Amino acid sequence: MADQHAPRSTSTLTLADDRLAAELVTLRDYLRWAASEFHLAGLFHGHGSDSPWDEAVALTLGALHLPWNVDPAVLDARLLPMERSRIVALVRERITGRRPLPYLLGEAWFAGLPFDVDERVLIPRSPIAELVETGFAAWFPEEPPERVLDLCAGSGCIGIATALHLPTCAVDLADISQEALAVARQNISRHDVGARVRAVHADLFDALPGRYDLIVSNPPYVDARDLATMPAEFRHEPALALGAGADGLDIVRRILREARDHLTDRGVLVVEVGNSDHHLEAAFPEVPFLWLDFERGGQGVFALTADELDAHAASFA
């Protein structure tokens, strides 16, 4: 006799949407069903969730505009037909199209804050969020930075979140992509920080006047090998914001070469290079990069002070 408790191995997505919506009734039904389908599909989880269950929770709650900490009593609530249809359609698109969930919902969270996202920008997921939440206190324990630059800003999440956590600083969001800057401006309006945050079209430091106490950057840093083998979900993100040459350092080299001219004497440069961290250390073995640790995970973020950039200027020239 077959094991009645064995996990099923055939997707129910062979059924029509209206059939699925008719048989799945409560929020609990949809959570269980979506998690099972995501597990069967072997999705890549790395754009805000790290398991089929977390992805199912994010999708169903997001589709219903419910907060992540909703009262568990709502799990047994019956969903309206239109709500059921929306969840079924999102699950199907997530699986068949491999589109990352934040693009399907039009929203991602960063440093505890919601941001508009679509295929014009990378999905926020940087461990730099932890530094933002502390106000970069490791470098500014008493006096916060006055001017901050979010370089290669994309959606603007790093700079806008910094402005919200440090209410006295002024922030520039710089990006070479006009499409990305359009999304960043949406987020400036969404968080009502237009008095202190501006979006600037710039090729790295070009067209950026003055100096900054803090430059933070999550630039393109994926090397050619990783870019060629990335899961399908990454193909929906803008290639301009991912790849950066054979070793992933084409943009980072420019940042290291030019950043000091745009930092104050007390300034700090914080840059994410992800899996290209080993390439960076191999390229500049004499530079004492401070590699940062994160409680919630993440790697490949370094910090250099203005003095350190001065000391190693010849290496970056």
N, C-alpha and C positions, 0 to 999 in steps of 0.2 A: 504493500500500500504506500502511496506517495505521502511524504511528510506534509501535512496540512499547514504546518507552521514555517515551512521553508520560504525564503524570500522569492517573490515572483521574478522572473527573468525577462518578461515581455512587457514592453511599454504600453500603457493604456492610451497613448497618443494616437494609436491606430483608430480609436473611436472619434467620432465627430465632436466638435466643441459643444454643441447643444446637448448631446448625450452625456458628456462629462458634467456639464453644468447642472443637468437635471438630477444626477445621482450623488453629487457632492453638495452638501447642504450647509454645514456649519463651518466656522473658521477652523475648528479642529480638523475637520475633514480635509480642508485645503492645505493646511500645514503638513499633515501626514502624507497626503498625495504628492504635493510638490517635492518634499524631501525625498520620497521614493523615486520619483521620476528623475530628479537631479542626480541621485546616486547611480541609477541605471545608465544615465547618459554620459557619466564620467566627465562632467563639466570641470573646467579649471576655476578654482576659487582663489581670488587674489585681488579683487577690486572692491574690497570692503567686507568680505566674509571669508571664512576659511574652512567651511564644511557645507555639505548639502543641507543640513538642518538650518544652519545660520542663514544660508541663502534663501531657504523657504520662508523663514521668519521675516527676513528683510523684504522679500517680494510681497508676501500677503499683507503684512502690516503697511508697507508702502502703498500698495494698490488701494487700500482702504483708508489711507491717510490717518492711520493710528500710530501713536507713539510707541517706541520700542518697549517702554515700561508699562504698557497698558495692563489694567486689572485682568488677571487670568480668568476671571469669571466670564469674560467676553468670548472665550474660546468656544463655548457652546451656543453662541448666538447664531441664529439662522441668517444667512446672507440673502440680500435681494438678488433677483435674477441678473440684473445688470452688473452687480458686484461679482457674482460667480463668473459671468462671461468674461469680465475684465481679467480676473486672475487666471482663468484657463488660457486666454489669449497670450498673456504675459509669459506663462510657463512654456507654452508652445514656442513662442518666439525666442525665449532664452535658450531653449534646447536646440531648435532647428537652425537658428541664425547665429548662435554663439555670441550674441551681443551681450556685453556686460550689463548687469542689472542696473547700475546707476544711469546708464544711457536710456534704458527702457523706462525708468521712473523719472528721468530728467533731474535727478538730485543726488548729491553725495554729501557725506558728512566728514568734516575735518576739524580737529581740535574742539569737538563738541558742538559744531555749528553746521547748519545746512547751506549748501551751495548749489546753484544752478550748474548743470553740466550737460554737454552733448558732444557729438563727435568732433567738434572743433577744438576740444581741449582734452588733455589727459585727465583721467579720473583721480581725484586726490587720494593719496595713500601713503604719503611720506611720513617717516618717523619723526621728521622735524616738528610735527604737531606737538610732541612732548616738550620741545624747547619753547615753542610758542606759549604753551599753557603755563610755563614758569616765568614768562616774560624775559627769557634769555638771562636769567638772574646770575648764571655762572660767570658772565662777563660784565653784567651791569647790576651789581648787588645793591647799590645805593641810588645812583642816578640813571634812570632809563635812557635809552637812545632817543635822541631828538629827531633824527632823520633815518628812515629805514628804506632800503631798496629790496624789493622782491624781483630778482632777475630771472628772466625766462618764466614769467609769472603764470602763464596759462589762464586758468579760471580765476586767478588772484587769491586763492584760498589762503596761502601762507601770509601774504601781506595784509589782507583784510582781517584775518584772525589775529594777527599781531596788533593791528590798530585797535581791535576790540579789547584785547588783553592789556594793551598799554595806551590808555586813552589820551596821553599827552603827545604822542609821537605823530609825525607826518610820514606818509608812506607813498612811494612811487612803485607802480606795477609796470615793469618793462617787458615787452615781448616783441619779437620780430613779426609775429603773425597778427594781422589785423583781425582775422576771424576770432582768434583767441581773445584779443582785447575786447571784442564786442561782448563776449561772455563775461569777461572780467567787469565790464561796465554794468552789466546786469546785476552782478553780485555786489558791486559798490552801491547800487540803488537798493537792492534787497536788504542790505544791512545798514543803509542810511549813514554811510561814512564819507560821503562826497566832500565834506568840508576838510577832510584830512587825508584822503586817499585819491590819487589820480592814476589813470592808465596812460602809459606813454609808449608810443611806437618807437622802437629803437632796436638796432642791431647790436646786442649786448650793451656796451656803455656809450655808444654813439648817441648824441643828442640829449645826454643826461648832464645837466649843469650841477655844479656844486659837489659837495662831498657828503658822505653818509657815515653815521656811527656804526651802522650794521648793514651788511649786505648778505642776504640769504638767497640761495639759488638751488633749485632742483632742475638742472639743465638736461638736455639730451645727453645720455651717457651709455647707451646700450651698444656693446661692441658688435661687430659684423656677425660673429658666430652666434651669439645669443639672439640677435635680431632674426636670423634665418630659422631658428628653431623655437621661436616663441609660440605658445598656444594660440589657437585661433581667436580667442577673445581679444588679444592685443592688436589684431589686424583692424579692429574698428577704431583704434586710437590714431591720432595724426602721426604719420611717420616722421614728420619734421620734429616732433617733440620726443622721439625715442632714439633713433640711430645717430651716432656721432663718430663714424669712421671705424677703421679696423680694430682699434683698441678702445673705442668709446670715449676718447679724450679730446677730440677735436675742439669742442667748445670749452671744456675745462681748461685746456692749455691757454686759451685766450683769456679766460677769466683770471687765471693766476698771473698772467703777464700784465693785465691792465687794471686789476682791482685796486692796487695800492694808490693809483692816481685819483681814485674816487672815494677813498676812505679818509676819515679824520685820523689824527694821531692816536686817538684812543679806540679806533675802529676795529671791527672784527668781521672776518669773512667766514661764512658757514656754507658749505657746499655738499650736496648729496651726489655721490658717484656710484652707489649701489654695488653691483657685482664687478664693476671696473676698478674697485679699490686696489686689487693686486696689480693691475696695469699701472695705476698711479704711483704706487710705491716702487715699482720697477723702473718707471720713467724718472723719478726724482728720489733716489735712495738717500740723498743727503738732507732731505727736507724733513723736519720733525712734525709731520702731520699729527694733530690730536684727533684720534678716532673716538667718536662718542658712543657711549652705551645707552641703551633705551630699555626701560622697564617692560614695555609692551612689544618688544622685538623690533627688528630692523637693523640694518648695517650700512656701512659705506658712507657715513656722513663725517666730514672732517671740519675742523676749525683752525684758522690761522689768524693771528693778530696782525695789526699794521706793522709792528716791530719785526715780527717774523717774516712778513712779506719783504720788508726792507732788507733783512739779513740774507735772504735767499733770492734777491732780485736777479742776480746773474744766472741762476739756475732756470728762471722762468723766461729770460729774455729770448 
